[in-house]
Amino acid sequence: MSTATAEAVNLPIVATDEEVEIRAAVRGICESVGGPEYHRRIVEAGESPRELWDALADKGYLGVNLPERYGGGGLGMHALQAVGEEISAAGCSLLLIVVSPAIVGSILTRHGTEAQRERWLPEIAAGTTRVAFAITEPDAGTNSHNLATAATRDGDVYRLRGTKTFISGVEDAQAILVIARKRSDDGSLGFPLLMLVDTDSPGLEKQFIPVSVKASDKQWTLFFDDVEVPADRVIGGSETAGLKAAFDGLNPERIMGAAVANGVGRRALRLAADYANERKVWNGAPIGSHQGLSHPLAQAKIELELARLMTQKAAALYDAGAPAGEPANMAKYAAAEASIRCVDQAIQTHGGNGFALEYGLTDMYWGARLTRTAPVSREMILNYVAEHSLGLPRSY
Ligand SMILES: Cc1cc2nc3c(=O)[nH]c(=O)nc-3n(C[C@H](O)[C@H](O)[C@H](O)COP(=O)(O)OP(=O)(O)OC[C@H]3O[C@@H](n4cnc5c(N)ncnc54)[C@H](O)[C@@H]3O)c2cc1C
């Protein structure tokens, strides 16, 4: 990993030929499986998005961010966020791309032992191994200091007990990167431990959570009842590496959350503009000629482009090893708000049709709305910016 100050990083504002090619190819792959119709069909049928995942993985797009020496594309988060944005802009969704190559792949790259990198990264880059990510607990979502899932050392293994909730994509994952806390001999809970747990481990049960979001990956509550985890599954091979690793994984997560939101916003504006150009209700003029409709769309477009720029800045800083917490948080905030505005205005532009399921806009609304809450909530980003960017005191 290189390290750089923010000032020394060149921000790639203009897309390189390589990025343009990646974006076009990802769009093409999404279209080849059926685009929004494919997405709707598998969500309604409760099927997994494996066809799309495998098609993207086959061409190397799911590992574009990971180092070349472990089978990745070596192009960093800048390229992966472009892939994530194009998938959403094409009307598809793959929540596991936010998790497996972005969070887990990035954590392993920066904090895994060499043996862990060699074991996991090539398969994550190839998309043949999918790893979910579990931090949220029923009593510890926003406040991760309350994490109660405990790992107790027992010879060569840890025994994991606790509950995680709202964990995406477990149905299609071979492993889960779990953030637990080490339980000491006196029973107290210490620093976080990040451990890779097989999804078929004895003692691990999962319960489906029905949600409004039309994502192809499902959400689960996970119950760990004395699940045995070999000690070599602890990231970094040490009980003190977890805290930094966990924090480091948050930036790729936020960058990808922003990218997904940006893609949804782009698609909503494209649908809205097409409809506003065609639909005529007064004197043969398209409704898009009325400024009451065109100005909110223009405003949403400006906010979306600003969010995309901040997303690219966050990715460039992260890739350079420079501090990326502030831009990653700001990007996720801006992208979520812009995306919600884009979808809401697209619904308004479509009049009654905005609510007809065939137009797919209300489905998109839940996707955009999710990004205001997850992977980190709007309020926690505002707390971060108030405290870290403005130097204001904490209220909690
Ligand atoms: C579809 C979906 C997929 C998800 N996928 C995953 C996943 O794969 N892995 C995973 O680990 N988690 C996942 N999550 C969980 C998600 O990250 C959490 O729901 C989110 O972080 C909020 O945590 P919480 O639900 O516990 O909310 P809470 O912590 O209960 O917060 C409730 C509300 O209070 C606000 N709040 C709390 N504290 C403060 C404060 N100090 N100041 C101001 N406001 C505050 C919050 O912003 C929020 O609006 C997913 C959630 C959903 C809905």
The ligand as an SDF file (V2000), in Angstrom:
LIG
                    3D

 53 58  0  0  0  0  0  0  0  0999 V2000
  -31.1530   -3.7420    3.1620 C   0  0  0  0  0  0  0  0  0  0  0  0
  -30.0980   -3.6520    4.2140 C   0  0  0  0  0  0  0  0  0  0  0  0
  -28.8830   -4.2960    4.0150 C   0  0  0  0  0  0  0  0  0  0  0  0
  -27.9050   -4.2720    5.0140 C   0  0  0  0  0  0  0  0  0  0  0  0
  -26.7390   -4.9910    4.8440 N   0  0  0  0  0  0  0  0  0  0  0  0
  -25.8560   -5.0900    5.8780 C   0  0  0  0  0  0  0  0  0  0  0  0
  -24.7280   -5.9810    5.7750 C   0  0  0  0  0  0  0  0  0  0  0  0
  -24.5030   -6.6450    4.7440 O   0  0  0  0  0  0  0  0  0  0  0  0
  -23.8990   -6.0870    6.8560 N   0  0  0  0  0  0  0  0  0  0  0  0
  -24.1120   -5.3870    8.0130 C   0  0  0  0  0  0  0  0  0  0  0  0
  -23.3290   -5.5390    8.9480 O   0  0  0  0  0  0  0  0  0  0  0  0
  -25.1770   -4.5250    8.1370 N   0  0  0  0  0  0  0  0  0  0  0  0
  -26.0610   -4.3840    7.0980 C   0  0  0  0  0  0  0  0  0  0  0  0
  -27.1480   -3.5510    7.2130 N   0  0  0  0  0  0  0  0  0  0  0  0
  -27.3670   -2.8080    8.4740 C   0  0  0  0  0  0  0  0  0  0  0  0
  -27.1810   -1.3030    8.3380 C   0  0  0  0  0  0  0  0  0  0  0  0
  -25.8240   -0.9910    8.1240 O   0  0  0  0  0  0  0  0  0  0  0  0
  -27.7530   -0.6620    9.6110 C   0  0  0  0  0  0  0  0  0  0  0  0
  -29.1670   -0.8570    9.5780 O   0  0  0  0  0  0  0  0  0  0  0  0
  -27.4290    0.7980    9.7250 C   0  0  0  0  0  0  0  0  0  0  0  0
  -26.0400    0.9480    9.9370 O   0  0  0  0  0  0  0  0  0  0  0  0
  -28.1760    1.4720   10.8970 C   0  0  0  0  0  0  0  0  0  0  0  0
  -28.0560    0.7190   12.0630 O   0  0  0  0  0  0  0  0  0  0  0  0
  -29.3790    0.3590   12.9310 P   0  0  0  0  0  0  0  0  0  0  0  0
  -30.3660   -0.2440   11.9750 O   0  0  0  0  0  0  0  0  0  0  0  0
  -28.9970   -0.4680   14.0920 O   0  0  0  0  0  0  0  0  0  0  0  0
  -29.9260    1.7460   13.3980 O   0  0  0  0  0  0  0  0  0  0  0  0
  -29.8050    2.4030   14.8660 P   0  0  0  0  0  0  0  0  0  0  0  0
  -28.3820    2.3790   15.3140 O   0  0  0  0  0  0  0  0  0  0  0  0
  -30.8270    1.7880   15.7440 O   0  0  0  0  0  0  0  0  0  0  0  0
  -30.2070    3.9110   14.5640 O   0  0  0  0  0  0  0  0  0  0  0  0
  -31.5740    4.2950   14.3280 C   0  0  0  0  0  0  0  0  0  0  0  0
  -31.6140    5.7410   13.8810 C   0  0  0  0  0  0  0  0  0  0  0  0
  -31.0470    6.5800   14.9000 O   0  0  0  0  0  0  0  0  0  0  0  0
  -30.0480    7.4110   14.3360 C   0  0  0  0  0  0  0  0  0  0  0  0
  -28.9870    7.6370   15.3250 N   0  0  0  0  0  0  0  0  0  0  0  0
  -28.3760    6.7140   16.1050 C   0  0  0  0  0  0  0  0  0  0  0  0
  -27.4060    7.2950   16.8450 N   0  0  0  0  0  0  0  0  0  0  0  0
  -27.3950    8.6070   16.5430 C   0  0  0  0  0  0  0  0  0  0  0  0
  -26.6330    9.7420   16.9640 C   0  0  0  0  0  0  0  0  0  0  0  0
  -25.6420    9.6310   17.8450 N   0  0  0  0  0  0  0  0  0  0  0  0
  -26.9060   10.9440   16.4210 N   0  0  0  0  0  0  0  0  0  0  0  0
  -27.9080   11.0750   15.5080 C   0  0  0  0  0  0  0  0  0  0  0  0
  -28.6730   10.0430   15.0760 N   0  0  0  0  0  0  0  0  0  0  0  0
  -28.4200    8.8340   15.5730 C   0  0  0  0  0  0  0  0  0  0  0  0
  -29.5120    6.6220   13.1440 C   0  0  0  0  0  0  0  0  0  0  0  0
  -28.8900    7.4650   12.1900 O   0  0  0  0  0  0  0  0  0  0  0  0
  -30.7810    5.9890   12.6000 C   0  0  0  0  0  0  0  0  0  0  0  0
  -31.4500    6.9020   11.7690 O   0  0  0  0  0  0  0  0  0  0  0  0
  -28.1310   -3.5390    6.2180 C   0  0  0  0  0  0  0  0  0  0  0  0
  -29.3440   -2.8500    6.3950 C   0  0  0  0  0  0  0  0  0  0  0  0
  -30.3250   -2.9190    5.4300 C   0  0  0  0  0  0  0  0  0  0  0  0
  -31.6370   -2.2270    5.6830 C   0  0  0  0  0  0  0  0  0  0  0  0
  1  2  1  0
  2  3  1  0
  2 52  2  0
  3  4  2  0
  4  5  1  0
  4 50  1  0
  5  6  2  0
  6  7  1  0
  6 13  1  0
  7  8  2  0
  7  9  1  0
  9 10  1  0
 10 11  2  0
 10 12  1  0
 12 13  2  0
 13 14  1  0
 14 15  1  0
 14 50  1  0
 15 16  1  0
 16 17  1  0
 16 18  1  0
 18 19  1  0
 18 20  1  0
 20 21  1  0
 20 22  1  0
 22 23  1  0
 23 24  1  0
 24 25  2  0
 24 26  1  0
 24 27  1  0
 27 28  1  0
 28 29  2  0
 28 30  1  0
 28 31  1  0
 31 32  1  0
 32 33  1  0
 33 34  1  0
 33 48  1  0
 34 35  1  0
 35 36  1  0
 35 46  1  0
 36 37  1  0
 36 45  1  0
 37 38  2  0
 38 39  1  0
 39 40  1  0
 39 45  2  0
 40 41  1  0
 40 42  2  0
 42 43  1  0
 43 44  2  0
 44 45  1  0
 46 47  1  0
 46 48  1  0
 48 49  1  0
 50 51  2  0
 51 52  1  0
 52 53  1  0
M  END
$$$$
